[in-house]
Every structure is written in C-alpha cells, then in structure tokens.
C-alpha cells in the first residue's frame, strides 16, 4: 500500500498530500520526524538502515523517524516511528526544533526530537539492519570518516544541534 504523505511549504504548513511514491519520484516537499535516542550515560543510539529503504538505504543514522502521514501531527508521527523502528514506547519527547533539509533526492521539513531510553531496543527488520550505543566522541569520529555512508539529513541535524561534536 502506498502511504499518503503530507505535503508542506518551507515553514511546515500542510498544503496538500500525495502518495509516498509520488513524493519520492517528484522530490516533493514533505514533512518528517527525527528522534535522537540517548541513554542515561549520554551515549547515542546509531543504526544502519535496511538495504530496502526507499531513501538512503544501508546508510548509518542516529534518528528514528520517517514521513508524516496526511492528517498526522508531528508529535504523534515521532512516537509512532520510534515505536515501529526501535520498539521504544512510553517516553517523553523533547522537541529540538524544525528545520529544512534539501538535496537532489529529498526535500523535507524535519521535526526533531530527543528522548532518553535505558530499556531494550527492538529493531523492525524492514527498517533497521543493525544498531548500537556509542559515545559522543565515537559519533564524532564516525561522522568524520567519509568512507562511512551516513544519512545526510541526520548529518545536518547533528550539526544544527551540536550533537556529536568532540568535547574541547
């Protein structure tokens, strides 16, 4: 089934909807969520996206998230994606903000969140191939290693919010 996605303007206001396949094919501006997951000792969860994803397949990521469905609120979409991808439920989400990401293959207004989790992680195999907890220093090293494919919108998200920077 082709999911119906909310189309937005550059401020995130809903202006219509389209099938996910059309959004991807025509690189339409849409909205999505990105949830950074930390543990109580400030490690961050990274995961490698499955090779069957329709965008950035096989790349490493720090955010659980995805497109916002037509009629869905960003907070609800963030909770849904976090539960679907990592099996995390019942947590408080802290909004980090909204930002625009654009490249040749995707245009998205992304609603970013952060949460703290110390329970088990359960990957959805269709979404995530593998994952692990890493320190912020390890994340900074991962991001500087250009031989490692890393989801570009998450790179921007991390830079925008100063996550993964090596301590001075």
C-alpha positions as CSV (number, residue, x, y, z in Angstrom):
1,X,0.0,0.0,0.0
2,X,1.3,3.4,-1.0
3,X,1.3,5.6,2.2
4,X,-0.3,9.1,1.8
5,X,2.2,11.8,2.9
6,X,1.5,15.4,4.0
7,X,3.0,17.9,1.6
8,X,4.1,21.2,3.2
9,X,5.6,24.6,2.5
10,X,9.0,25.6,3.7
11,X,7.5,26.6,7.1
12,X,6.0,23.2,7.6
13,X,2.4,24.2,6.9
14,X,0.4,21.5,5.2
15,X,-0.6,22.4,1.7
16,X,-1.7,19.0,0.3
17,X,-0.9,15.3,0.2
18,X,0.4,12.8,-2.2
19,X,1.3,9.1,-2.4
20,X,4.8,8.3,-0.9
21,X,5.9,7.0,-4.3
22,X,5.0,10.3,-5.9
23,X,6.7,12.3,-3.2
24,X,9.9,10.3,-3.8
25,X,9.6,10.3,-7.6
26,X,9.0,14.1,-7.9
27,X,11.1,15.1,-4.9
28,X,8.1,17.0,-3.3
29,X,8.5,19.0,-0.2
30,X,7.0,17.0,2.7
31,X,7.5,16.7,6.4
32,X,9.1,14.0,8.6
33,X,10.3,13.3,12.1
34,X,13.7,12.5,13.6
35,X,14.1,11.3,17.1
36,X,17.6,11.1,18.7
37,X,17.8,8.5,21.4
38,X,20.2,8.8,24.3
39,X,20.8,6.6,27.3
40,X,21.2,7.8,30.9
41,X,25.0,8.0,30.5
42,X,24.7,10.2,27.3
43,X,25.5,7.6,24.7
44,X,23.5,7.9,21.5
45,X,21.9,5.1,19.5
46,X,23.1,4.7,16.0
47,X,21.7,2.2,13.5
48,X,22.2,1.1,9.9
49,X,19.1,1.4,7.7
50,X,18.0,-1.7,5.8
51,X,19.1,-2.0,2.2
52,X,15.5,-1.9,1.1
53,X,14.7,1.6,2.3
54,X,13.4,3.9,-0.4
55,X,15.8,6.7,0.7
56,X,19.4,6.4,2.0
57,X,19.3,2.5,2.0
58,X,22.1,0.9,4.0
59,X,23.3,4.2,5.5
60,X,24.1,4.8,9.2
61,X,21.7,7.1,11.1
62,X,21.1,8.5,14.5
63,X,17.4,9.2,14.2
64,X,14.4,7.0,14.3
65,X,11.8,8.7,12.2
66,X,10.1,9.0,8.9
67,X,7.5,10.8,6.8
68,X,4.5,12.4,8.5
69,X,1.3,10.9,7.1
70,X,-1.5,13.1,5.8
71,X,-3.6,14.2,8.8
72,X,-0.9,13.1,11.4
73,X,0.6,15.6,13.9
74,X,4.4,15.7,14.2
75,X,4.5,14.5,17.8
76,X,2.2,11.6,17.0
77,X,4.4,10.7,14.0
78,X,7.5,10.8,16.1
79,X,6.1,8.5,18.7
80,X,4.8,6.1,16.0
81,X,8.1,5.9,14.2
82,X,10.1,5.5,17.5
83,X,7.8,2.5,18.4
84,X,7.9,1.0,14.9
85,X,11.7,1.3,14.3
86,X,13.2,0.8,17.7
87,X,10.4,-0.7,19.8
88,X,10.5,2.3,22.2
89,X,7.2,3.4,23.8
90,X,6.1,5.5,26.7
91,X,8.9,8.0,26.7
92,X,8.8,11.8,26.9
93,X,9.9,13.5,23.8
94,X,11.8,16.8,24.0
95,X,11.3,19.0,20.8
96,X,14.5,20.3,19.4
97,X,13.0,22.3,16.6
98,X,12.1,22.2,13.0
99,X,14.5,22.6,10.0
100,X,14.5,22.3,6.3
101,X,16.7,19.7,4.5
102,X,17.0,19.7,0.7
103,X,19.2,17.8,-1.7
104,X,18.8,16.3,-5.2
105,X,16.8,13.3,-3.8
106,X,14.7,14.7,-1.0
107,X,13.1,17.9,0.3
108,X,11.8,17.8,3.8
109,X,10.8,19.9,6.8
110,X,12.0,17.8,9.6
111,X,10.6,17.9,13.2
112,X,13.5,16.9,15.5
113,X,13.1,15.4,19.0
114,X,15.3,13.8,21.6
115,X,14.5,11.2,24.3
116,X,16.3,9.2,26.9
117,X,15.9,5.4,27.0
118,X,17.5,2.7,29.1
119,X,15.4,-0.3,28.0
120,X,15.8,-2.9,25.3
121,X,15.9,-1.9,21.6
122,X,13.8,-4.0,19.2
123,X,14.6,-3.3,15.5
124,X,12.0,-3.6,12.9
125,X,13.9,-5.7,10.3
126,X,12.3,-3.9,7.3
127,X,13.7,-0.6,8.6
128,X,16.9,-1.4,10.5
129,X,19.7,-3.8,9.8
130,X,21.8,-3.3,12.9
131,X,22.4,-0.8,15.7
132,X,24.4,0.0,18.8
133,X,25.1,2.6,21.5
134,X,28.1,4.8,21.0
135,X,29.6,7.7,22.9
136,X,29.5,11.3,21.5
137,X,33.3,11.1,20.8
138,X,32.7,7.9,18.8
139,X,29.9,9.6,17.0
140,X,32.1,12.5,16.1
141,X,34.7,10.0,14.7
142,X,32.0,8.2,12.7
143,X,30.8,11.5,11.2
144,X,34.3,12.5,10.1
145,X,35.0,9.1,8.4
146,X,33.8,9.9,4.9
147,X,34.1,6.2,3.9
148,X,31.1,5.5,6.1
149,X,27.8,6.3,4.5
150,X,25.7,8.4,6.9
151,X,22.2,9.7,6.3
152,X,22.7,13.3,5.1
153,X,19.7,14.9,6.8
154,X,20.9,13.4,10.1
155,X,24.3,14.9,9.5
156,X,22.7,18.3,9.1
157,X,20.5,17.7,12.2
158,X,23.5,16.8,14.4
159,X,25.5,19.8,13.2
160,X,22.5,22.1,13.8
161,X,22.0,21.0,17.4
162,X,25.7,20.4,18.2
163,X,25.3,16.7,18.9
164,X,28.3,14.5,18.2
165,X,30.8,17.3,18.4
166,X,34.0,16.3,20.2
167,X,34.5,17.9,23.5
168,X,37.1,20.6,23.6
